[in-house]
Amino acid sequence: MDEQLYEPDLEVRSLFSRAWTVFRAHLGSTIAVFLIYSLLTGSPSFWDGDGWFFGFADLLQLAIAGPITAGTYMFALRLARGEAPDLGEIFRGFQVFGRAFGVFVLYTVMVVVGLVLLIIPGIYIAVAFMPAMYLVLDDDLGVIDTLQKAWAMTDGRRGRIFIVLMAIAGLNLLGLVAFLIGVIFTGALSLLVGASLYDELAHAHRNETEAF
């Protein structure tokens, strides 16, 4: 039975190569989605100011972050799977607003609390629940079940996932150094690397579930 199990390819070089191939074929749409995503969920400093308007803007940004993130990740995932989504995919998370919002908030709170607790727990949580926001639209589970499945998908593979996420962070650091404009390209490519990583984990988890 073990011979039938799919071993996910979590090598940095393989994932980046796969993402790069997709990125070159869909350069314009991937960058466009990344820019929309960044504008709608970007740094809170964009909305800094005094008065009721800025307070409302902060709340609005928090409310839409989950659905927009889920839609953005699904756009990248569909590209990684050889499909051809349109730009409207980025807003599909609003169709499951409650689940997208709930998963995003719980995941964010857990990571932030973990970071406050000497940083390392936050990093571990971020890695362990990495698939969560992809699962919002790639499955139809409730909030808690989504987080439980995300945890199960990374079990036994968190060290390798951490290495990939660090490689993604390094890529975007290079983008920031390149006069900031470079982060537009590295950020868009990173979406596809993350989607490729998730797709490998999803394939492996599905195979393991069916085998047992």
Secondary structure, DSSP 8 states (H G I E B T S, - for coil): -GGGS------HHHHHHHHHHHHHHTHHHHHHHHHHHHHHHS-GGGG--SSHHHHHHHHHHHHHHHHHHHHHHHHHHHHHTT----GGGGGGGGGGHHHHHHHHHHHHHHHHHHHHTTSHHHHHHHHHTTTHHHHHHHS---HHHHHHHHHHHHTT-HHHHHHHHHHHHHHHHHHHHTTTTHHHHHHHHHHHHHHHHHHHHHHHHHHHHHH-
